[in-house]
Amino acid sequence: MKKIILKIILVISFIPDVFLLVGSIWSYFNGYTFFYSTSYGLEGAYTFLLVLGAYLTYTFILPICLIYQLALLVSYIIKKSEKGNKNNNIKGEDNNGNK
Protein backbone atom coordinates (compact mmCIF):
# COMPACT_ATOMS: atom_id res chain seq x y z
CA MET A 1 0.00 0.00 0.00
CA LYS A 2 2.86 2.37 0.84
CA LYS A 3 4.51 1.77 -2.55
CA ILE A 4 1.28 2.55 -4.37
CA ILE A 5 0.87 5.85 -2.50
CA LEU A 6 4.50 6.82 -3.23
CA LYS A 7 4.02 6.06 -6.94
CA ILE A 8 0.82 8.12 -7.06
CA ILE A 9 2.57 11.07 -5.39
CA LEU A 10 5.47 10.68 -7.86
CA VAL A 11 3.09 10.88 -10.82
CA ILE A 12 1.36 13.91 -9.27
CA SER A 13 4.74 15.62 -8.78
CA PHE A 14 5.24 15.68 -12.57
CA ILE A 15 2.03 17.67 -13.19
CA PRO A 16 3.71 21.13 -13.01
CA ASP A 17 6.39 20.01 -15.49
CA VAL A 18 3.79 18.65 -17.90
CA PHE A 19 1.76 21.84 -17.49
CA LEU A 20 4.78 23.97 -18.43
CA LEU A 21 5.55 21.78 -21.45
CA VAL A 22 1.97 21.71 -22.78
CA GLY A 23 1.48 25.41 -22.05
CA SER A 24 4.64 26.38 -23.90
CA ILE A 25 3.62 24.29 -26.92
CA TRP A 26 0.19 25.94 -26.84
CA SER A 27 1.82 29.38 -26.58
CA TYR A 28 4.08 28.55 -29.52
CA PHE A 29 1.08 28.21 -31.81
CA ASN A 30 -1.50 30.55 -30.23
CA GLY A 31 0.69 33.19 -28.65
CA TYR A 32 1.12 34.32 -25.06
CA THR A 33 -0.04 37.72 -23.83
CA PHE A 34 1.91 39.30 -20.99
CA PHE A 35 1.57 42.98 -20.03
CA TYR A 36 -0.47 43.93 -23.10
CA SER A 37 1.95 42.44 -25.62
CA THR A 38 1.44 39.13 -27.38
CA SER A 39 4.37 36.94 -28.33
CA TYR A 40 4.14 34.15 -30.91
CA GLY A 41 6.40 31.26 -31.89
CA LEU A 42 9.53 30.53 -29.89
CA GLU A 43 9.29 33.88 -28.14
CA GLY A 44 5.78 33.03 -26.91
CA ALA A 45 6.86 29.59 -25.70
CA TYR A 46 9.94 31.06 -24.00
CA THR A 47 7.90 33.81 -22.35
CA PHE A 48 5.36 31.28 -21.06
CA LEU A 49 8.14 29.11 -19.61
CA LEU A 50 9.89 32.08 -18.07
CA VAL A 51 6.83 33.69 -16.48
CA LEU A 52 5.03 30.57 -15.25
CA GLY A 53 8.28 28.82 -14.32
CA ALA A 54 9.24 31.81 -12.18
CA TYR A 55 5.78 31.85 -10.60
CA LEU A 56 5.84 28.11 -9.82
CA THR A 57 9.33 28.49 -8.37
CA TYR A 58 8.32 31.53 -6.30
CA THR A 59 5.37 29.60 -4.82
CA PHE A 60 7.72 26.66 -4.04
CA ILE A 61 5.74 24.20 -6.18
CA LEU A 62 8.55 23.27 -8.57
CA PRO A 63 11.29 23.01 -5.89
CA ILE A 64 9.15 20.76 -3.68
CA CYS A 65 8.29 18.48 -6.61
CA LEU A 66 11.94 18.32 -7.70
CA ILE A 67 13.18 17.56 -4.18
CA TYR A 68 10.60 14.77 -3.83
CA GLN A 69 11.57 13.26 -7.19
CA LEU A 70 15.28 13.36 -6.35
CA ALA A 71 14.71 11.88 -2.88
CA LEU A 72 12.70 9.01 -4.35
CA LEU A 73 15.37 8.41 -7.02
CA VAL A 74 18.17 8.34 -4.43
CA SER A 75 16.25 5.94 -2.17
CA TYR A 76 15.57 3.70 -5.18
CA ILE A 77 19.27 3.64 -6.12
CA ILE A 78 20.30 2.88 -2.52
CA LYS A 79 17.80 0.02 -2.26
CA LYS A 80 18.93 -1.34 -5.62
CA SER A 81 22.61 -1.29 -4.58
CA GLU A 82 21.88 -2.93 -1.22
CA LYS A 83 19.90 -5.64 -2.97
CA GLY A 84 22.80 -6.21 -5.36
CA ASN A 85 25.28 -6.48 -2.48
CA LYS A 86 23.15 -9.11 -0.74
CA ASN A 87 22.95 -11.23 -3.89
CA ASN A 88 26.69 -11.08 -4.61
CA ASN A 89 27.85 -12.19 -1.14
CA ILE A 90 29.57 -15.53 -0.74
CA LYS A 91 27.94 -17.78 1.85
CA GLY A 92 29.19 -17.10 5.31
CA GLU A 93 30.41 -13.55 4.61
CA ASP A 94 28.76 -10.29 5.56
CA ASN A 95 28.76 -7.12 3.43
CA ASN A 96 32.29 -6.21 4.59
CA GLY A 97 33.78 -9.53 3.49
CA ASN A 98 34.20 -10.83 7.07
CA LYS A 99 33.45 -14.47 7.80
C-alpha angles and dihedrals in degrees: 000000000000092000091052092052091048091051092049091050089048091054091047090051090063093058095091091050092049090046091054092048096047092042093052091049089049090049090050091063103028102030132240123249117211123166095350096308124102121212123198134193120006091347091057092048091047092048091050091050092046098047100040093037089054091047093049090047092048091052090049093239097121096042093050092049092047093048091050092049092049093046091051091047092050093048090049092051092047092050091047093051093047090050090051092050092052092051095048096052119113114235112274096022128103125216091280094055094252119140 
